[in-house]
Amino acid sequence: MVTTLADGNWHGMTASSFSSVSADPPLVSVCLLKGIYTHDLIATSGVFGINILAADQTELGKRFAGMIPDITDRFEGVDCHTSETGVPLFDHALAWIDCRVGLDE
């Protein structure tokens, strides 16, 4: 799950690709299609969160992938806290990472 903050609003999506690039310095890679809404928000804000879900959290993944009809607020009913950078992180995620954009390649 990739989350971000833009214009005072939380946004999130299910990403299909995330990987660790380096431990020192800590670097991660997330692949988002240019032109999708979340990509543009992260490019503008420069911050995002990675929320790693447990195996029993597939419904949450489906929710943020837009696979559950009639959900207008993906964060409604999801316990979150605000990170140091201001992005939402899921309280019950297996793990989370608070990130800043470093490279645009």
C-alpha positions, 0 to 999 in steps of 0.5 A, spaced: 500 500 500 502 506 498 499 512 501 501 520 501 498 527 503 496 532 498 492 538 499 491 536 506 487 530 504 490 522 504 490 518 498 492 511 497 493 505 492 495 498 492 502 498 488 504 492 484 511 493 485 515 495 491 522 493 493 528 494 497 534 497 493 539 499 499 540 498 506 545 504 507 543 509 505 536 506 506 533 506 499 526 503 496 523 503 489 516 503 488 513 503 481 507 507 479 505 509 472 506 516 470 500 519 469 496 516 474 493 520 480 497 517 486 504 518 482 502 525 480 500 527 488 507 523 490 511 527 485 508 534 487 508 532 495 515 529 495 513 524 500 509 517 501 508 511 505 509 504 504 504 500 508 506 492 508 500 488 509 499 481 512 496 475 509 490 476 512 489 483 510 487 482 503 480 486 503 484 492 505 489 491 499 482 490 495 479 496 497 485 501 495 486 497 489 479 500 487 476 492 487 470 494 492 464 497 489 461 503 492 467 505 497 468 513 496 473 514 502 478 508 502 480 510 509 474 510 512 474 505 518 481 504 517 485 505 523 491 510 521 496 515 524 500 520 521 507 519 520 513 524 521 512 527 513 505 527 514 503 521 510 498 516 513 500 509 515 496 504 517 496 502 525 495 494 523 500 494 517 505 488 518 510 494 517 510 501 514 516 505 512 515 513 511 519 515 505 521 522 501 522 522 494 529 522 492 530 520 485 526 521 479 529 515 475 
